[in-house]
Amino acid sequence: MTFLGRRQLGSRECVVETRLMTGAGWEWDPSLYAGSAAYYAEGRVPYPEELGDALARELGLDGSGRLLDVGCGPGSLTLLLAPRFGHAVGMDADPQMLAEGRRRAAATGIANVEWVHRRAEDLSLDLGSFRVATLAQSFHWMDRERVAGLVRELLTADGALVHVHATTHQGIEGESALPHPGPPRREIEALVRQFLGTRRRAGRGHRTGIVVGEAEPGQDEARIYRAVGFVRPTRIEVPGQVVVRSTDQVVASVFSLSYAAPHLFGDRAPRFEQGLRTLLADVSPDGMFSEQMREIAVDIWRLQQ
């Protein structure tokens, strides 16, 4: 199988988040994840069922009501939660991501999801009202203040906003022994830089922003959510799992990144992929890898009454 194609929260010891400087005047770059949709679905570790179960308990989900997943990508969270609602809407600015979501929904027999091609900044009341809205690994690409306010307007009086902090493209360094070697992430990063340069790419430009270290997930989002009227946040956590990944999945995890999307390599993509596969084969000749995934932290925000 051949593949051609953010830095998210880091380890437990030092949470690091790189965030684009979004805000008024920021515009979505449609090339950001160009060509990455299938690799995103293959290369990102799925959200565990334990996450859906935890949210169902906390929110009293009973198969009724409506879900809005903002910035849904290929439906990673949408399809996990959709069976716990009467109807779900997965919304994303990237049509390729939505096409992958539709394909995965059909393959798994999930028929209650509507896929909407729209930027989060264009949320409007024509979508209807929702019991729950989710933001997972997507909020930092948005005009966050605007989107938070728009989401609030779409929630029912008893509704909730669910913000999922997770890292699904790679694991963390742990102390426990793993059944297979871990992917050589530092060497992979060096290979990406060798092909694309030292400045991290983002669509047609470069990724710029600030680095926040030694911080708990959600501190910055908390300010934004409170400013538009969300209150009483509840934090739940789902422990990280040890996962086994194939060479194809590790390759896909690299091409799922905005700064290593297939289009960035142009006609050098096959050569980059060959170098990546050679690197992986040197580490694990049998093509199997293991990673300890980071815990998933979820903040649930209610509306101010």
C-alpha positions as CSV (number, residue, x, y, z in Angstrom):
1,M,0.0,0.0,0.0
2,T,1.5,3.3,-1.0
3,F,0.8,6.7,0.6
4,L,1.5,10.2,-0.8
5,G,0.2,11.8,1.5
6,R,-0.8,20.1,14.3
7,R,1.7,20.2,16.4
8,Q,-0.8,19.3,19.1
9,L,-0.5,18.9,22.8
10,G,2.7,17.2,23.8
11,S,3.5,15.0,26.8
12,R,2.1,14.7,30.2
13,E,5.1,16.4,31.7
14,C,5.1,19.4,29.4
15,V,2.0,20.3,27.5
16,V,3.0,22.2,24.4
17,E,0.6,23.7,21.9
18,T,1.4,25.7,18.8
19,R,-1.5,27.9,17.9
20,L,-2.0,30.0,14.8
21,M,-2.5,33.7,15.5
22,T,-6.2,33.6,14.4
23,G,-8.7,36.3,14.9
24,A,-10.3,39.1,13.0
25,G,-9.3,39.1,9.4
26,W,-8.0,35.5,9.5
27,E,-9.2,33.4,6.5
28,W,-9.3,29.7,6.0
29,D,-6.7,28.4,3.6
30,P,-8.4,25.6,1.6
31,S,-5.0,24.1,0.7
32,L,-4.2,23.5,4.4
33,Y,-5.0,19.8,4.4
34,A,-5.1,19.3,0.6
35,G,-4.8,15.6,-0.2
36,S,-4.7,14.5,3.4
37,A,-8.2,13.3,4.0
38,A,-7.7,9.6,3.4
39,Y,-4.4,9.7,5.3
40,Y,-6.0,11.5,8.2
41,A,-8.6,8.8,8.6
42,E,-5.9,6.0,8.3
43,G,-3.1,7.7,10.2
44,R,-4.9,9.2,13.2
45,V,-5.6,6.8,16.1
46,P,-9.4,6.5,16.5
47,Y,-11.1,8.0,19.5
48,P,-11.8,5.1,21.9
49,E,-15.3,3.9,22.7
50,E,-14.5,4.9,26.3
51,L,-14.7,8.5,25.2
52,G,-18.2,8.1,23.8
53,D,-19.3,6.3,26.9
54,A,-17.9,8.9,29.2
55,L,-19.7,11.7,27.3
56,A,-22.9,9.7,27.2
57,R,-22.8,9.4,31.0
58,E,-21.9,13.0,31.7
59,L,-24.5,14.5,29.2
60,G,-27.2,11.9,29.6
61,L,-27.2,11.0,26.0
62,D,-30.1,8.6,25.2
63,G,-30.2,8.4,21.4
64,S,-32.3,11.6,20.9
65,G,-31.4,15.2,20.2
66,R,-29.0,16.7,17.7
67,L,-25.2,16.8,17.6
68,L,-23.0,19.4,15.8
69,D,-19.4,18.5,15.2
70,V,-17.6,21.7,14.1
71,G,-14.4,21.1,12.1
72,C,-15.3,17.4,11.9
73,G,-12.5,16.4,9.5
74,P,-13.3,12.9,8.2
75,G,-15.8,12.3,11.0
76,S,-13.5,10.8,13.6
77,L,-15.5,12.1,16.5
78,T,-18.8,12.5,14.5
79,L,-19.1,8.8,13.8
80,L,-18.2,7.8,17.3
81,L,-21.0,10.0,18.8
82,A,-23.7,9.9,16.1
83,P,-25.3,6.6,17.4
84,R,-25.9,8.4,20.7
85,F,-28.1,11.0,19.0
86,G,-31.1,11.1,16.8
87,H,-29.3,13.2,14.2
88,A,-25.8,14.5,13.8
89,V,-24.2,17.2,11.6
90,G,-20.6,17.0,10.7
91,M,-19.3,20.3,9.4
92,D,-16.0,21.1,7.8
93,A,-14.4,23.6,5.4
94,D,-12.5,20.9,3.5
95,P,-14.7,19.0,1.0
96,Q,-12.3,16.1,0.8
97,M,-12.6,15.6,4.5
98,L,-16.3,15.5,4.2
99,A,-16.2,13.0,1.3
100,E,-14.1,10.7,3.5
101,G,-16.5,11.1,6.3
102,R,-19.4,10.1,4.0
103,R,-17.4,7.1,2.8
104,R,-16.7,6.0,6.4
105,A,-20.3,6.5,7.5
106,A,-21.5,4.3,4.6
107,A,-18.9,1.6,5.4
108,T,-20.0,1.4,9.0
109,G,-23.8,1.7,8.4
110,I,-24.2,5.0,10.2
111,A,-27.0,6.8,8.5
112,N,-28.0,9.6,10.7
113,V,-25.2,12.1,9.8
114,E,-25.6,15.1,7.6
115,W,-22.3,16.4,6.1
116,V,-22.2,20.2,5.7
117,H,-19.5,22.0,3.7
118,R,-19.0,25.2,5.6
119,R,-16.4,27.2,7.5
120,A,-17.0,27.4,11.2
121,E,-17.1,31.2,10.9
122,D,-20.2,30.9,8.8
123,L,-22.3,29.0,11.3
124,S,-25.9,30.2,11.2
125,L,-29.3,29.5,12.5
126,D,-30.4,27.7,9.3
127,L,-28.6,24.6,10.7
128,G,-31.2,24.4,13.5
129,S,-30.5,24.0,17.2
130,F,-28.4,21.4,18.9
131,R,-28.2,19.6,22.2
132,V,-24.4,19.2,22.0
133,A,-21.7,20.9,19.9
134,T,-18.2,19.5,19.7
135,L,-14.8,20.9,18.8
136,A,-12.0,18.4,18.6
137,Q,-8.5,19.2,17.3
138,S,-9.9,22.0,15.2
139,F,-10.6,25.2,17.3
140,H,-7.1,26.5,16.8
141,W,-7.6,26.8,13.1
142,M,-10.6,29.1,13.6
143,D,-11.5,32.7,14.5
144,R,-12.1,31.4,18.0
145,E,-14.0,34.3,19.5
146,R,-16.4,34.4,16.6
147,V,-16.9,30.7,16.4
148,A,-17.5,30.3,20.2
149,G,-20.2,33.0,20.0
150,L,-21.9,31.4,17.0
151,V,-21.9,28.0,18.6
152,R,-23.5,29.4,21.7
153,E,-26.4,30.7,19.6
154,L,-27.1,27.3,18.1
155,L,-27.3,25.4,21.4
156,T,-30.6,24.6,23.2
157,A,-31.2,26.0,26.6
158,D,-29.9,22.8,28.2
159,G,-27.1,22.4,25.6
160,A,-23.4,21.8,26.1
161,L,-20.2,22.6,24.3
162,V,-17.7,19.8,24.3
163,H,-14.0,20.7,23.7
164,V,-11.8,17.7,23.2
165,H,-8.0,18.0,23.8
166,A,-6.3,15.1,22.1
167,T,-3.2,14.1,20.2
168,T,-4.1,11.3,17.7
169,H,-1.3,11.4,15.1
170,Q,1.4,10.2,17.5
171,G,2.1,9.0,21.0
172,I,4.1,10.2,23.9
173,E,7.3,8.9,25.5
174,G,6.5,6.7,28.5
175,E,8.3,4.5,30.9
176,S,6.5,1.2,30.2
177,A,8.0,-1.3,27.8
178,L,6.1,-1.6,24.5
179,P,5.6,-4.7,22.4
180,H,7.1,-3.1,19.3
181,P,9.6,-0.2,18.6
182,G,8.1,3.3,18.6
183,P,8.1,5.3,15.4
184,P,11.3,7.5,15.1
185,R,9.4,10.8,15.3
186,R,12.4,13.0,15.7
187,E,14.0,11.5,12.6
188,I,10.8,11.8,10.8
189,E,10.6,15.5,11.6
190,A,14.2,15.9,10.4
191,L,13.2,14.2,7.1
192,V,10.3,16.6,6.7
193,R,12.6,19.6,7.2
194,Q,15.1,18.2,4.8
195,F,12.4,18.3,2.1
196,L,10.4,21.3,3.1
197,G,12.8,23.5,5.0
198,T,13.1,24.6,8.6
199,R,10.1,26.9,8.6
200,R,7.0,24.9,9.3
201,R,4.6,25.0,6.4
202,A,0.8,25.6,6.6
203,G,-1.1,25.6,3.3
204,R,0.2,28.2,1.0
205,G,2.2,29.9,3.7
206,H,4.1,29.1,6.9
207,R,2.8,28.3,10.4
208,T,3.3,31.2,12.8
209,G,2.1,31.5,16.3
210,I,3.0,31.2,20.0
211,V,4.1,28.3,22.1
212,V,2.5,27.7,25.4
213,G,4.4,25.5,27.8
214,E,3.9,24.1,31.3
215,A,0.2,24.7,31.0
216,E,-3.0,22.7,31.5
217,P,-5.1,22.0,28.4
218,G,-7.9,24.5,28.1
219,Q,-6.6,27.6,29.8
220,D,-6.8,29.8,26.8
221,E,-10.1,28.4,25.6
222,A,-11.6,29.0,29.0
223,R,-11.2,32.7,28.6
224,I,-12.9,32.7,25.2
225,Y,-15.8,30.5,26.3
226,R,-16.5,32.5,29.4
227,A,-16.5,35.7,27.4
228,V,-19.4,34.5,25.3
229,G,-21.5,33.2,28.1
230,F,-20.4,29.6,28.8
231,V,-20.1,28.6,32.5
232,R,-19.5,25.6,34.8
233,P,-16.9,23.6,32.9
234,T,-16.6,20.0,33.8
235,R,-13.3,18.1,33.0
236,I,-13.3,14.4,32.2
237,E,-10.3,12.4,31.1
238,V,-9.9,9.1,29.3
239,P,-6.6,7.3,29.9
240,G,-4.3,6.9,26.9
241,Q,-4.0,3.5,25.3
242,V,-1.1,1.5,23.9
243,V,-1.7,1.0,20.2
244,V,0.0,-1.1,17.6
245,R,0.5,0.6,14.2
246,S,1.7,-0.7,10.9
247,T,4.2,1.1,8.6
248,D,1.3,2.2,6.4
249,Q,-0.4,3.8,9.3
250,V,2.7,5.6,10.5
251,V,3.3,6.9,7.0
252,A,-0.3,8.1,6.8
253,S,0.1,9.8,10.2
254,V,2.8,11.9,8.7
255,F,0.8,12.9,5.6
256,S,-2.1,13.7,7.8
257,L,-0.2,16.7,9.2
258,S,-0.9,20.2,7.9
259,Y,2.9,20.8,7.6
260,A,3.5,17.6,5.8
261,A,0.4,17.4,3.6
262,P,1.0,15.7,0.3
263,H,0.7,18.8,-1.9
264,L,3.6,20.5,-0.1
265,F,6.1,17.9,-1.6
266,G,4.9,18.3,-5.2
267,D,6.6,15.9,-7.5
268,R,9.0,15.0,-4.7
269,A,6.3,13.2,-2.7
270,P,7.3,9.7,-3.9
271,R,10.9,10.3,-3.0
272,F,9.9,11.6,0.4
273,E,7.7,8.6,1.0
274,Q,10.5,6.2,0.0
275,G,12.9,7.9,2.4
276,L,10.2,7.7,5.1
277,R,9.6,4.0,4.5
278,T,13.3,3.3,4.5
279,L,13.7,5.1,7.8
280,L,10.8,3.1,9.3
281,A,12.2,-0.2,8.0
282,D,15.5,0.4,9.7
283,V,13.7,0.8,13.0
284,S,11.2,-2.1,12.6
285,P,12.0,-4.6,9.9
286,D,8.7,-6.4,10.4
287,G,6.8,-3.1,9.9
288,M,5.1,-3.0,13.3
289,F,5.2,-0.2,15.8
290,S,3.8,0.6,19.2
291,E,2.9,3.9,20.8
292,Q,1.6,5.1,24.1
293,M,-1.1,7.6,23.4
294,R,-1.7,10.6,25.5
295,E,-4.8,10.8,27.7
296,I,-7.8,12.6,26.2
297,A,-9.0,15.6,28.2
298,V,-12.5,16.9,27.6
299,D,-14.0,20.2,28.9
300,I,-17.8,20.3,28.9
301,W,-19.2,23.9,29.0
302,R,-22.8,24.8,29.8
303,L,-24.8,27.9,29.0
304,Q,-25.2,30.6,31.5
305,Q,-28.9,30.7,32.6
